[in-house]
Amino acid sequence: QVQLQESGPGLVKPSQTLSLTCTVSAASITTNAYYWTWIRQPPGKELEWIGSIGYSGSTNYSPSLKSRTSISRDTSQNQFTLQLSSVMPEDTAVYYCAREGAISYGASYYDYWGQGTQVTVSS
């Protein structure tokens, strides 16, 4: 089965860049029709879609985070990476990577998720 695993520092200082990597197994991130997505959940808040990178390498970002977000990939390692710059305490959250499939424009499903990793922004 498809597995995703997040990795990266659990503590980031304010104003620095958060960097997380998602390693995918039993599926290729270049497989047609899928997107590879970052989602987060701050404590006490709802899930928030951050952005995704498609099988061809194209990216989409949440408008509220676009100016600070970059998603990239390493196809040779079957990994994709989130970079969130200028982090603030409000960026503290559990960060998830997931596989996303499009149902129609604006409607997606997420069939495989990583376990999530806690990232705390604090000095």
Phi and psi in degrees as a GROMACS rama.xvg file:
@    title "Ramachandran Plot"
@    xaxis  label "Phi"
@    yaxis  label "Psi"
@TYPE xy
-70.1196  134.387  VAL-2
-130.843  142.447  GLN-3
-127.563  140.709  LEU-4
-138.044  121.692  GLN-5
-84.0654  147.498  GLU-6
-149.844  152.422  SER-7
148.023  175.444  GLY-8
-63.1301  141.758  PRO-9
-89.7249  -10.0832  GLY-10
-133.286  127.426  LEU-11
-131.112  140.234  VAL-12
-83.649  148.353  LYS-13
-54.0859  142.433  PRO-14
80.5254  -11.1578  SER-15
-84.0545  -179.96  GLN-16
-104.488  127.195  THR-17
-81.4111  132.028  LEU-18
-134.566  121.297  SER-19
-127.912  147.008  LEU-20
-120.929  138.713  THR-21
-112.862  122.099  CYS-22
-101.309  127.542  THR-23
-108.83  135.684  VAL-24
-127.091  154.238  SER-25
65.3674  18.29  ALA-26
-163.647  148.423  ALA-27
-96.8358  135.404  SER-28
-72.9741  -4.48437  ILE-29
-98.5149  2.45544  THR-30
-63.644  133.02  THR-31
-56.7878  140.301  ASN-32
87.4104  1.30376  ALA-33
-117.106  156.129  TYR-34
-124.557  155.055  TYR-35
-120.154  120.962  TRP-36
-124.423  147.266  THR-37
-110.919  133.345  TRP-38
-135.173  145.855  ILE-39
-134.449  160.55  ARG-40
-137.928  104.447  GLN-41
-67.1492  156.598  PRO-42
-59.4121  130.352  PRO-43
74.6151  6.41955  GLY-44
-121.852  174.94  LYS-45
-82.2698  164.739  GLU-46
-61.7594  140.848  LEU-47
-127.732  123.051  GLU-48
-74.6887  126.065  TRP-49
-95.172  -50.3936  ILE-50
169.374  177.253  GLY-51
-150.543  161.208  SER-52
-125.551  132.531  ILE-53
-83.5198  171.777  GLY-54
-63.3914  -22.8867  TYR-55
-92.3164  -5.39121  SER-56
102.821  -3.19772  GLY-57
-72.3654  151.25  SER-58
-124.025  152.524  THR-59
-138.689  143.485  ASN-60
-131.975  151.995  TYR-61
-60.6656  133.237  SER-62
-55.2716  -34.0339  PRO-63
-73.0196  -17.1161  SER-64
-120.616  -4.39448  LEU-65
-54.5587  -41.078  LYS-66
-65.8957  -18.5222  SER-67
-113.516  0.471098  ARG-68
-111.913  139.585  THR-69
-141.454  126.803  SER-70
-115.959  130.909  ILE-71
-135.451  177.665  SER-72
-146.472  158.574  ARG-73
-126.601  99.1657  ASP-74
-68.0317  -29.1892  THR-75
-67.0148  -27.8345  SER-76
-101.331  -2.54613  GLN-77
55.2475  48.8196  ASN-78
-130.942  152.423  GLN-79
-134.483  151.954  PHE-80
-127.553  141.209  THR-81
-107.473  131.972  LEU-82
-124.719  123.884  GLN-83
-123.016  114.027  LEU-84
-90.0094  166.003  SER-85
48.9153  50.1585  SER-86
-69.617  152.814  VAL-87
-127.428  165.128  MET-88
-53.5661  -30.1433  PRO-89
-66.2879  -14.2345  GLU-90
-82.4313  -5.03711  ASP-91
-59.6846  127.701  THR-92
-172.497  168.883  ALA-93
-87.3875  125.935  VAL-94
-105.533  131.043  TYR-95
-119.055  145.42  TYR-96
-107.941  151.735  CYS-97
-153.906  157.211  ALA-98
-92.1994  132.316  ARG-99
-119.289  135.008  GLU-100
-121.814  141.872  GLY-101
-87.586  128.693  ALA-102
-87.717  -50.3771  ILE-103
-156.846  178.308  SER-104
-59.7728  123.243  TYR-105
83.5846  2.51348  GLY-106
-131.477  124.381  ALA-107
-135.604  160.642  SER-108
-122.319  157.632  TYR-109
-129.216  102.724  TYR-110
-93.2236  -24.3022  ASP-111
-132.416  136.244  TYR-112
-129.261  149.536  TRP-113
-75.1543  171.344  GLY-114
-73.4264  -17.5974  GLN-115
92.8186  149.109  GLY-116
-135.327  133.329  THR-117
-76.5638  128.862  GLN-118
-123.351  124.149  VAL-119
-112.542  129.989  THR-120
-101.814  112.128  VAL-121
-161.089  147.792  SER-122
